[in-house]
């Protein structure tokens, strides 16, 4: 497995992977079993994000196995409601005893792994690469998980040890903000 920055040429494969795992493309049973991603990340948006160096990719012999976005939330051109809610809640969310608004942080996610590659450490390697990439640029990486997305909670909080910062509301839904320290390679 090779981990790298995504390129604009990856956009069609990234859009297909994102679409296949989107909340609206899955049944309730599938969402409960595997989790889901949200947002409007079409091919054009993913191409632009790749061009800006905001996407990490995992590929195996040219096949996209997974992707992870790492961006500055306040710089997103059209942040979706959960990101707007996260930005608005920064004063009430606490990272290591300080309001998140006082912390340099990068938005972690969405992250998605192709079903054929799940259980092989792809998400964990993308997470480690994101932390290393964020090192020097931020103190923490911050993600949000929609209430009820138990698989995402299990991966990120139970599995990777991300720290819950609190909850917030956006668009009539509840989200958990979570974070991890940005660290360089060891």
N, C-alpha and C positions, 0 to 999 in steps of 0.2 A: 504494500500500500504506500502510495506517495502522497505527502501532504504539502500543499503549496498555496500561493495566492491564486484565486480564480482569475480567469481572463475573460475578455469580452466574448471570445469564441465559445466559452462554456455556457453562455446564456441560454441557448435552447435546452440543453440537458438540465440546467439548474431550474428553469421554469417548469419543465415536465416533472422533475422530482418534487418541487414545491407544490405544484398543482395536485399531484397524486396523494399528497399527505395533508392537504388543506382541510380544515375543519368541515367545510361544506361538501367536500368530496367523499367523506367517510360516514359510515353509519354510526349510530350511537355506540353499538358494540365495538366497532373498530376503534373509535375514539377512546373508549374505556380501556381497551387492550393495548393499544400502541401509542396513544397520545396523538397530538395534531399540531399543525402550525396555523398561524393566522396572518391576516394582512393581505395587501394587494401587491404581490411581487410577481409581475408579469415579466416577460422576456426583456422588454425595454428597461424596466426598473433594475433588473438584475444585471443587465449589460452595463448600465451606468454605474451601479455599485461596484462591479468588478473593475471598471475603468478607474474608479477612485480608490482602488485597493482595499475595499471594505469587506471582501468576501474571502474566506479560506475554503479550500476544497480538498477533498480526499478522492483520489482516483486509483483505480487498479487497472493497469494496462489500458488506459484511455477511457475507461468507463467510470462515470461519476458515481462515487459511493456515498458522498455526503457533502454538505456545505454548512457554513456557519458565518453569520454576519457579525461584524465588529465595527461599530460606528459611533460617532458623536451624536447623541440623541438630539441635542439642541440645533444641530446643523442639518437635520433631515428636512428636505424641501416640503414634504407634506406628511408630517408624522400622523400615524393612525391614532384613534382614540386611546388605546392602551399606553402608547408612548406619551401622548399629551397628558394623560392622567398621572403617569410616572413623573413627568417633569413638574406637574403641579403639586405633587405630594412630596417633593424633595425635602421640604422643611420638617415634615413629620416622620420621614423614614430615617433610621439611624444606622450608620456604619461605624463600628468601633467607637461608639459613644458620641459621635458627631452627626449633625444633620447631613444628609446626603448632599444637600446644596453647598456644603463646605468642602466637598471631596471632589477631586478630579476623577471622573469615571467615564468608561466607555459602555455603550449599550451592547450587550451580548445577546445575539439571537436575531432572527430565528436560527435554529439549528435543526437540520433534518438529515436522516440517514436512510438510504434506500433499503427497503425490506430485505433484499438479498444479502445485505452486509451487516445487518443487525446482529448483536451478540459477538462481534469480532473486535471490539475495542475502538471502533471508528469514532464514536461520539467522544469517548475519553481522550483520544489523541487530538481531535479537533479542539476540545476544551483546553488541553495542555498547550497546544499551539496558540490559542487565543490569549491565554495568560501570558505566554512569552511575548507575543506580539504587542500586548498592552503594556508590558513592562517599560518604564521610562516615559510612557505617554499618559499613564493614568495610575491612580492608586488602587482602583478596583474595576472589575467588570460587573455590570448590573444587568439582570434579566428580570422578566416578569413571567409568571405562570398563571393562567386563568384558573380560577377556582374550579375544581373538578377534573383538572388534567393531571390525574394521579400518576400516570407513567412519567410525565415530565418531572414531577416532584421527586419521584423515586430515583430518576437518573441524576438530577442536578443537586438535590439536597441530600438525599440518603446516600447516593453513590459517589458524587464528586465533592460532597462536603460544603456546598455553597450555603451561606448564612442567610436565613430569613431576616428581612429588614422591617417587615410590616405589610399591611394590606392597604389597598386603595380601590376606589370605584372609578369606572370609566364606561360610558355608554351603557349604563344599566348592568354592568358585570363587575364582579369582584376579581381582583388580581393580587397575587403575592409578589412582592419585590424581593429578590434574592441577590446576593453578591458574593464575589470571591476576590481575594487580593491578586493584583496583577504582579506576577513574578517572572523573572527571566529564567532561561534554561539553567538547570543545575548540573 
